[in-house]
Amino acid sequence: MEKGRTVLLSFDLEEFDMPLEYGRQIPLSEQLAASDHGMDALLPILDKYAVPATFYTTANYAQHRRQEVKALAERHEIASHTFYHTEYCTAHLAQSRNLLQEISGQEIRGLRMPRMRPVDMADVAAAGYAYDSSINPTWLPGRYNNRHLPRTFYWEKGMLRLPASVSPGLRVPLFWLLFKNIPLQAYLALCRQTLKKDGYLNLYFHPWEFTQLKKYGMPGYTWRTDGKALTLRLGDLIGALQGEAIFEHTGSFLLPEKIAGI
């Protein structure tokens, strides 16, 4: 294992509202259940490999699943995914942080905006957060145009920002859609290239991906690998990277005394 290399594994724990983007109406109960089923498949993999993760959780999900989130906080970091996955106002920054702290018993230090929406760092700082991970520093048609932003962590308006990992050079985004749509060895090669260059990886997924998604009528690239197949692939990814890096909670990795040496 190379000294100092770190993998930050994170999951956006939310209401599964993605079908609404494609005109498929599903009730909140089903949105929550999709994430529940995904967590049932996902957590045994994290336990098997004994890896910590950060769960960017909506307060809406947490208030419907209080005991589950409290139990999750015993092993993993809880961070904020604001209050609702679809609705947003600035007040939700502090409201979600306060509710997640009450439910989890943790200090909530991190934020990730749903769908990586832009957010004013002055507002994030005012709500009491220590870091933000709401940037995908790449170009993705119809979603992101952030190639001008740094690939690695940086400061903005006094807030520490941790972009999602993209490869050096071409800035290939190492996000959930790439993970399920290219061969694992190709994905691992990009991860290793990035890990060597940056010293860390910031990878993110969603619990609902680990359920069966085809029935929701979304584009094929969103469900081409899902359910059990994706669970097995995640285990293979973790197993491969464990020999090359340590896994750590995002908030722990971003302590000032640690990042000063990177």
FENVENLIN-V948836 format. One record per pair of residues at least 12 apart in sequence whose ideal C-beta (glycine too) atoms are under 10 Angstrom apart, sorted by sequence separation. I is the first residue (numbers start at 1). J is the second residue. If there is no record, write none. Layout:
BEGIN
i=I j=J
i=I j=J
END
This chain:
BEGIN
i=16 j=28
i=19 j=31
i=57 j=69
i=80 j=92
i=83 j=95
i=84 j=96
i=96 j=108
i=97 j=109
i=111 j=123
i=137 j=149
i=149 j=161
i=151 j=163
i=164 j=176
i=166 j=178
i=178 j=190
i=179 j=191
i=191 j=203
i=211 j=223
i=213 j=225
i=214 j=226
i=15 j=28
i=18 j=31
i=42 j=55
i=80 j=93
i=82 j=95
i=83 j=96
i=97 j=110
i=111 j=124
i=119 j=132
i=121 j=134
i=136 j=149
i=137 j=150
i=138 j=151
i=150 j=163
i=151 j=164
i=152 j=165
i=174 j=187
i=209 j=222
i=213 j=226
i=214 j=227
i=16 j=30
i=17 j=31
i=55 j=69
i=80 j=94
i=82 j=96
i=83 j=97
i=97 j=111
i=110 j=124
i=135 j=149
i=137 j=151
i=149 j=163
i=151 j=165
i=152 j=166
i=172 j=186
i=209 j=223
i=212 j=226
i=213 j=227
i=15 j=30
i=16 j=31
i=19 j=34
i=57 j=72
i=80 j=95
i=81 j=96
i=82 j=97
i=96 j=111
i=119 j=134
i=135 j=150
i=137 j=152
i=151 j=166
i=172 j=187
i=211 j=226
i=212 j=227
i=15 j=31
i=16 j=32
i=18 j=34
i=39 j=55
i=57 j=73
i=62 j=78
i=80 j=96
i=83 j=99
i=111 j=127
i=118 j=134
i=119 j=135
i=135 j=151
i=151 j=167
i=174 j=190
i=187 j=203
i=209 j=225
i=210 j=226
i=211 j=227
i=212 j=228
i=14 j=31
i=15 j=32
i=16 j=33
i=17 j=34
i=55 j=72
i=79 j=96
i=80 j=97
i=83 j=100
i=111 j=128
i=116 j=133
i=117 j=134
i=118 j=135
i=137 j=154
i=146 j=163
i=151 j=168
i=173 j=190
i=174 j=191
i=209 j=226
i=210 j=227
i=211 j=228
i=213 j=230
i=14 j=32
i=16 j=34
i=55 j=73
i=62 j=80
i=79 j=97
i=80 j=98
i=93 j=111
i=111 j=129
i=116 j=134
i=135 j=153
i=146 j=164
i=151 j=169
i=172 j=190
i=208 j=226
i=209 j=227
i=210 j=228
i=15 j=34
i=16 j=35
i=53 j=72
i=62 j=81
i=80 j=99
i=81 j=100
i=108 j=127
i=109 j=128
i=110 j=129
i=111 j=130
i=112 j=131
i=113 j=132
i=115 j=134
i=116 j=135
i=135 j=154
i=147 j=166
i=174 j=193
i=210 j=229
i=211 j=230
i=14 j=34
i=15 j=35
i=16 j=36
i=61 j=81
i=63 j=83
i=80 j=100
i=93 j=113
i=108 j=128
i=109 j=129
i=110 j=130
i=111 j=131
i=112 j=132
i=113 j=133
i=114 j=134
i=116 j=136
i=133 j=153
i=144 j=164
i=146 j=166
i=151 j=171
i=170 j=190
i=174 j=194
i=210 j=230
i=211 j=231
i=14 j=35
i=16 j=37
i=55 j=76
i=56 j=77
i=57 j=78
i=59 j=80
i=60 j=81
i=62 j=83
i=79 j=100
i=80 j=101
i=107 j=128
i=108 j=129
i=109 j=130
i=110 j=131
i=111 j=132
i=112 j=133
i=113 j=134
i=115 j=136
i=132 j=153
i=135 j=156
i=172 j=193
i=209 j=230
i=210 j=231
i=13 j=35
i=16 j=38
i=35 j=57
i=53 j=75
i=54 j=76
i=55 j=77
i=56 j=78
i=57 j=79
i=58 j=80
i=59 j=81
i=60 j=82
i=61 j=83
i=78 j=100
i=108 j=130
i=109 j=131
i=110 j=132
i=111 j=133
i=112 j=134
i=113 j=135
i=131 j=153
i=167 j=189
i=168 j=190
i=172 j=194
i=209 j=231
i=12 j=35
i=35 j=58
i=52 j=75
i=53 j=76
i=54 j=77
i=55 j=78
i=56 j=79
i=57 j=80
i=58 j=81
i=59 j=82
i=60 j=83
i=61 j=84
i=78 j=101
i=107 j=130
i=110 j=133
i=111 j=134
i=112 j=135
i=167 j=190
i=11 j=35
i=51 j=75
i=52 j=76
i=53 j=77
i=54 j=78
i=55 j=79
i=56 j=80
i=57 j=81
i=58 j=82
i=59 j=83
i=60 j=84
i=61 j=85
i=110 j=134
i=116 j=140
i=132 j=156
i=137 j=161
i=147 j=171
i=166 j=190
i=167 j=191
i=169 j=193
i=179 j=203
i=210 j=234
i=13 j=38
i=36 j=61
i=43 j=68
i=50 j=75
i=51 j=76
i=52 j=77
i=54 j=79
i=56 j=81
i=57 j=82
i=58 j=83
i=59 j=84
i=60 j=85
i=78 j=103
i=79 j=104
i=88 j=113
i=138 j=163
i=146 j=171
i=165 j=190
i=168 j=193
i=178 j=203
i=179 j=204
i=180 j=205
i=205 j=230
i=209 j=234
i=13 j=39
i=35 j=61
i=39 j=65
i=55 j=81
i=56 j=82
i=58 j=84
i=60 j=86
i=78 j=104
i=88 j=114
i=93 j=119
i=118 j=144
i=135 j=161
i=137 j=163
i=138 j=164
i=165 j=191
i=167 j=193
i=168 j=194
i=179 j=205
i=11 j=38
i=58 j=85
i=60 j=87
i=73 j=100
i=77 j=104
i=78 j=105
i=79 j=106
i=87 j=114
i=88 j=115
i=93 j=120
i=97 j=124
i=101 j=128
i=116 j=143
i=132 j=159
i=133 j=160
i=134 j=161
i=135 j=162
i=136 j=163
i=137 j=164
i=138 j=165
i=139 j=166
i=146 j=173
i=167 j=194
i=174 j=201
i=175 j=202
i=176 j=203
i=11 j=39
i=32 j=60
i=36 j=64
i=43 j=71
i=47 j=75
i=58 j=86
i=73 j=101
i=76 j=104
i=78 j=106
i=80 j=108
i=86 j=114
i=115 j=143
i=116 j=144
i=118 j=146
i=131 j=159
i=132 j=160
i=133 j=161
i=134 j=162
i=135 j=163
i=136 j=164
i=137 j=165
i=138 j=166
i=166 j=194
i=168 j=196
i=169 j=197
i=174 j=202
i=175 j=203
i=176 j=204
i=177 j=205
i=13 j=42
i=31 j=60
i=32 j=61
i=35 j=64
i=36 j=65
i=39 j=68
i=43 j=72
i=46 j=75
i=77 j=106
i=78 j=107
i=79 j=108
i=80 j=109
i=81 j=110
i=82 j=111
i=85 j=114
i=86 j=115
i=88 j=117
i=90 j=119
i=94 j=123
i=98 j=127
i=115 j=144
i=130 j=159
i=131 j=160
i=132 j=161
i=133 j=162
i=134 j=163
i=135 j=164
i=136 j=165
i=137 j=166
i=138 j=167
i=144 j=173
i=165 j=194
i=168 j=197
i=174 j=203
i=175 j=204
i=176 j=205
i=180 j=209
i=205 j=234
i=31 j=61
i=35 j=65
i=46 j=76
i=73 j=103
i=74 j=104
i=76 j=106
i=77 j=107
i=78 j=108
i=79 j=109
i=80 j=110
i=81 j=111
i=82 j=112
i=84 j=114
i=85 j=115
i=90 j=120
i=93 j=123
i=94 j=124
i=97 j=127
i=98 j=128
i=116 j=146
i=129 j=159
i=130 j=160
i=131 j=161
i=132 j=162
i=133 j=163
i=134 j=164
i=136 j=166
i=143 j=173
i=165 j=195
i=167 j=197
i=168 j=198
i=174 j=204
i=175 j=205
i=176 j=206
i=179 j=209
i=11 j=42
i=69 j=100
i=72 j=103
i=73 j=104
i=74 j=105
i=77 j=108
i=78 j=109
i=79 j=110
i=80 j=111
i=81 j=112
i=82 j=113
i=83 j=114
i=88 j=119
i=93 j=124
i=96 j=127
i=97 j=128
i=125 j=156
i=129 j=160
i=131 j=162
i=132 j=163
i=133 j=164
i=135 j=166
i=144 j=175
i=167 j=198
i=203 j=234
i=28 j=60
i=32 j=64
i=36 j=68
i=43 j=75
i=60 j=92
i=70 j=102
i=72 j=104
i=73 j=105
i=74 j=106
i=77 j=109
i=78 j=110
i=79 j=111
i=80 j=112
i=81 j=113
i=82 j=114
i=91 j=123
i=93 j=125
i=94 j=126
i=95 j=127
i=97 j=129
i=124 j=156
i=125 j=157
i=138 j=170
i=139 j=171
i=166 j=198
i=177 j=209
i=205 j=237
i=31 j=64
i=32 j=65
i=35 j=68
i=39 j=72
i=43 j=76
i=59 j=92
i=63 j=96
i=66 j=99
i=70 j=103
i=71 j=104
i=73 j=106
i=77 j=110
i=79 j=112
i=80 j=113
i=81 j=114
i=90 j=123
i=93 j=126
i=94 j=127
i=124 j=157
i=125 j=158
i=126 j=159
i=138 j=171
i=140 j=173
i=165 j=198
i=176 j=209
i=58 j=92
i=62 j=96
i=69 j=103
i=70 j=104
i=90 j=124
i=93 j=127
i=94 j=128
i=121 j=155
i=122 j=156
i=123 j=157
i=124 j=158
i=125 j=159
i=137 j=171
i=138 j=172
i=139 j=173
i=203 j=237
i=11 j=46
i=29 j=64
i=68 j=103
i=69 j=104
i=70 j=105
i=82 j=117
i=92 j=127
i=93 j=128
i=94 j=129
i=121 j=156
i=122 j=157
i=124 j=159
i=125 j=160
i=136 j=171
i=138 j=173
i=140 j=175
i=165 j=200
i=28 j=64
i=59 j=95
i=60 j=96
i=63 j=99
i=66 j=102
i=67 j=103
i=69 j=105
i=70 j=106
i=90 j=126
i=91 j=127
i=93 j=129
i=120 j=156
i=121 j=157
i=122 j=158
i=123 j=159
i=137 j=173
i=138 j=174
i=165 j=201
i=166 j=202
i=9 j=46
i=59 j=96
i=62 j=99
i=63 j=100
i=66 j=103
i=69 j=106
i=82 j=119
i=90 j=127
i=120 j=157
i=121 j=158
i=122 j=159
i=124 j=161
i=136 j=173
i=138 j=175
i=140 j=177
i=164 j=201
i=165 j=202
i=58 j=96
i=59 j=97
i=62 j=100
i=65 j=103
i=66 j=104
i=121 j=159
i=136 j=174
i=162 j=200
i=164 j=202
i=165 j=203
i=203 j=241
i=57 j=96
i=59 j=98
i=60 j=99
i=61 j=100
i=63 j=102
i=120 j=159
i=121 j=160
i=136 j=175
i=163 j=202
i=164 j=203
i=165 j=204
i=181 j=220
i=9 j=49
i=59 j=99
i=62 j=102
i=63 j=103
i=119 j=159
i=121 j=161
i=162 j=202
i=164 j=204
i=181 j=221
i=201 j=241
i=13 j=54
i=14 j=55
i=17 j=58
i=58 j=99
i=59 j=100
i=62 j=103
i=180 j=221
i=181 j=222
i=184 j=225
i=9 j=51
i=11 j=53
i=12 j=54
i=13 j=55
i=14 j=56
i=57 j=99
i=58 j=100
i=62 j=104
i=152 j=194
i=177 j=219
i=180 j=222
i=9 j=52
i=10 j=53
i=11 j=54
i=12 j=55
i=13 j=56
i=14 j=57
i=15 j=58
i=57 j=100
i=59 j=102
i=151 j=194
i=178 j=221
i=180 j=223
i=181 j=224
i=182 j=225
i=201 j=244
i=7 j=51
i=8 j=52
i=9 j=53
i=10 j=54
i=11 j=55
i=12 j=56
i=13 j=57
i=14 j=58
i=56 j=100
i=59 j=103
i=80 j=124
i=177 j=221
i=180 j=224
i=181 j=225
i=201 j=245
i=8 j=53
i=9 j=54
i=10 j=55
i=11 j=56
i=12 j=57
i=13 j=58
i=15 j=60
i=16 j=61
i=55 j=100
i=82 j=127
i=152 j=197
i=153 j=198
i=177 j=222
i=180 j=225
i=200 j=245
i=7 j=53
i=8 j=54
i=9 j=55
i=10 j=56
i=11 j=57
i=12 j=58
i=14 j=60
i=15 j=61
i=57 j=103
i=151 j=197
i=152 j=198
i=176 j=222
i=179 j=225
i=180 j=226
i=187 j=233
i=191 j=237
i=195 j=241
i=199 j=245
i=200 j=246
i=201 j=247
i=204 j=250
i=14 j=61
i=57 j=104
i=80 j=127
i=116 j=163
i=151 j=198
i=152 j=199
i=153 j=200
i=177 j=224
i=13 j=61
i=80 j=128
i=111 j=159
i=116 j=164
i=152 j=200
i=184 j=232
i=188 j=236
i=192 j=240
i=196 j=244
i=200 j=248
i=202 j=250
i=12 j=61
i=13 j=62
i=15 j=64
i=55 j=104
i=59 j=108
i=80 j=129
i=153 j=202
i=180 j=229
i=184 j=233
i=188 j=237
i=191 j=240
i=192 j=241
i=195 j=244
i=79 j=129
i=110 j=160
i=111 j=161
i=112 j=162
i=152 j=202
i=180 j=230
i=184 j=234
i=187 j=237
i=191 j=241
i=195 j=245
i=200 j=250
i=57 j=108
i=79 j=130
i=109 j=160
i=179 j=230
i=185 j=236
i=202 j=253
i=13 j=65
i=79 j=131
i=80 j=132
i=82 j=134
i=110 j=162
i=112 j=164
i=184 j=236
i=188 j=240
i=192 j=244
i=79 j=132
i=81 j=134
i=180 j=233
i=184 j=237
i=187 j=240
i=188 j=241
i=191 j=244
i=192 j=245
i=200 j=253
i=31 j=85
i=56 j=110
i=79 j=133
i=176 j=230
i=179 j=233
i=180 j=234
i=191 j=245
i=13 j=68
i=31 j=86
i=54 j=109
i=56 j=111
i=57 j=112
i=179 j=234
i=185 j=240
i=13 j=69
i=54 j=110
i=56 j=112
i=58 j=114
i=184 j=240
i=188 j=244
i=56 j=113
i=54 j=112
i=56 j=114
i=179 j=237
i=13 j=72
i=116 j=175
i=200 j=259
i=199 j=259
i=199 j=261
i=200 j=262
i=13 j=76
i=199 j=262
i=198 j=262
i=11 j=76
i=13 j=78
i=20 j=85
i=21 j=86
i=10 j=76
i=13 j=79
i=15 j=81
i=20 j=86
i=9 j=76
i=10 j=77
i=12 j=79
i=14 j=81
i=17 j=84
i=18 j=85
i=135 j=202
i=13 j=81
i=14 j=82
i=17 j=85
i=136 j=204
i=8 j=77
i=10 j=79
i=12 j=81
i=15 j=84
i=16 j=85
i=17 j=86
i=133 j=202
i=11 j=81
i=14 j=84
i=15 j=85
i=14 j=85
i=15 j=86
i=133 j=204
i=13 j=85
i=14 j=86
i=12 j=85
i=56 j=133
i=56 j=134
i=54 j=133
i=116 j=204
i=162 j=250
i=162 j=253
i=112 j=204
i=162 j=254
i=21 j=115
i=160 j=254
i=160 j=256
i=17 j=114
i=18 j=115
i=162 j=259
i=15 j=114
i=160 j=259
i=10 j=110
i=12 j=112
i=14 j=114
i=153 j=253
i=12 j=113
i=153 j=254
i=10 j=112
i=12 j=114
i=12 j=115
i=12 j=116
i=153 j=259
i=152 j=259
i=153 j=262
i=152 j=262
i=133 j=250
i=131 j=250
i=131 j=251
i=130 j=251
i=133 j=254
i=131 j=253
i=10 j=133
i=131 j=254
i=130 j=254
i=131 j=255
i=8 j=133
i=130 j=255
i=130 j=256
i=131 j=259
i=112 j=250
i=110 j=249
i=109 j=249
i=110 j=250
i=109 j=250
i=110 j=251
i=109 j=251
i=108 j=251
i=109 j=252
i=107 j=251
i=110 j=254
i=106 j=251
i=109 j=254
i=61 j=207
i=109 j=255
i=54 j=202
i=56 j=204
i=53 j=203
i=54 j=204
i=56 j=206
i=53 j=204
i=10 j=162
i=53 j=205
i=55 j=207
i=8 j=162
i=10 j=164
i=8 j=164
i=8 j=165
i=7 j=165
i=42 j=205
i=12 j=176
i=42 j=206
i=43 j=207
i=11 j=176
i=42 j=207
i=45 j=210
i=41 j=207
i=42 j=208
i=38 j=205
i=40 j=207
i=42 j=209
i=43 j=210
i=38 j=206
i=39 j=207
i=41 j=209
i=42 j=210
i=38 j=207
i=39 j=208
i=41 j=210
i=42 j=211
i=37 j=207
i=38 j=208
i=40 j=210
i=41 j=211
i=79 j=249
i=35 j=206
i=36 j=207
i=37 j=208
i=38 j=209
i=39 j=210
i=40 j=211
i=77 j=248
i=78 j=249
i=79 j=250
i=34 j=206
i=35 j=207
i=36 j=208
i=38 j=210
i=39 j=211
i=77 j=249
i=79 j=251
i=34 j=207
i=35 j=208
i=37 j=210
i=38 j=211
i=76 j=249
i=77 j=250
i=78 j=251
i=34 j=208
i=35 j=209
i=37 j=211
i=75 j=249
i=77 j=251
i=33 j=208
i=34 j=209
i=35 j=210
i=36 j=211
i=37 j=212
i=38 j=213
i=77 j=252
i=32 j=208
i=34 j=210
i=35 j=211
i=77 j=253
i=31 j=208
i=34 j=211
i=33 j=211
i=34 j=212
i=34 j=213
i=34 j=216
i=7 j=191
i=49 j=234
i=53 j=238
i=30 j=216
i=41 j=227
i=45 j=231
i=49 j=235
i=5 j=192
i=41 j=228
i=44 j=231
i=45 j=232
i=48 j=235
i=51 j=238
i=7 j=195
i=18 j=206
i=38 j=226
i=42 j=230
i=46 j=234
i=49 j=237
i=50 j=238
i=51 j=239
i=6 j=195
i=38 j=227
i=41 j=230
i=42 j=231
i=45 j=234
i=46 j=235
i=49 j=238
i=5 j=195
i=16 j=206
i=18 j=208
i=26 j=216
i=37 j=227
i=41 j=231
i=45 j=235
i=48 j=238
i=49 j=239
i=51 j=241
i=5 j=196
i=16 j=207
i=17 j=208
i=18 j=209
i=24 j=215
i=44 j=235
i=48 j=239
i=51 j=242
i=6 j=198
i=8 j=200
i=9 j=201
i=10 j=202
i=11 j=203
i=12 j=204
i=14 j=206
i=16 j=208
i=24 j=216
i=38 j=230
i=42 j=234
i=45 j=237
i=46 j=238
i=49 j=241
i=50 j=242
i=2 j=195
i=5 j=198
i=6 j=199
i=7 j=200
i=8 j=201
i=9 j=202
i=10 j=203
i=11 j=204
i=12 j=205
i=13 j=206
i=14 j=207
i=15 j=208
i=16 j=209
i=24 j=217
i=38 j=231
i=41 j=234
i=45 j=238
i=49 j=242
i=2 j=196
i=5 j=199
i=6 j=200
i=7 j=201
i=8 j=202
i=9 j=203
i=10 j=204
i=11 j=205
i=12 j=206
i=13 j=207
i=14 j=208
i=19 j=213
i=22 j=216
i=23 j=217
i=24 j=218
i=45 j=239
i=52 j=246
i=53 j=247
i=54 j=248
i=55 j=249
i=56 j=250
i=4 j=199
i=5 j=200
i=6 j=201
i=7 j=202
i=8 j=203
i=9 j=204
i=10 j=205
i=11 j=206
i=12 j=207
i=13 j=208
i=16 j=211
i=18 j=213
i=22 j=217
i=51 j=246
i=52 j=247
i=53 j=248
i=54 j=249
i=3 j=199
i=4 j=200
i=5 j=201
i=6 j=202
i=7 j=203
i=8 j=204
i=9 j=205
i=10 j=206
i=11 j=207
i=12 j=208
i=19 j=215
i=20 j=216
i=22 j=218
i=51 j=247
i=52 j=248
i=53 j=249
i=54 j=250
i=2 j=199
i=11 j=208
i=12 j=209
i=16 j=213
i=19 j=216
i=21 j=218
i=22 j=219
i=50 j=247
i=51 j=248
i=52 j=249
i=53 j=250
i=54 j=251
i=11 j=209
i=18 j=216
i=19 j=217
i=49 j=247
i=52 j=250
i=54 j=252
i=11 j=210
i=19 j=218
i=54 j=253
i=16 j=216
i=18 j=218
i=22 j=222
i=52 j=252
i=21 j=222
i=46 j=247
i=19 j=222
i=18 j=222
i=9 j=234
i=9 j=237
i=9 j=238
i=7 j=237
i=7 j=238
i=9 j=241
i=7 j=241
i=7 j=242
i=5 j=241
i=7 j=244
i=8 j=245
i=7 j=245
i=9 j=247
i=5 j=244
i=6 j=245
i=7 j=246
i=8 j=247
i=9 j=248
i=10 j=249
i=1 j=241
i=5 j=245
i=6 j=246
i=7 j=247
i=8 j=248
i=9 j=249
i=10 j=250
i=1 j=242
i=4 j=245
i=5 j=246
i=6 j=247
i=7 j=248
i=8 j=249
i=9 j=250
i=1 j=243
i=2 j=244
i=3 j=245
i=4 j=246
i=6 j=248
i=8 j=250
i=1 j=244
i=2 j=245
i=3 j=246
i=8 j=251
i=1 j=245
i=6 j=250
i=8 j=252
i=1 j=246
i=8 j=253
i=6 j=252
i=7 j=253
i=8 j=254
i=6 j=253
i=6 j=258
i=4 j=258
i=6 j=262
i=4 j=261
i=4 j=262
END
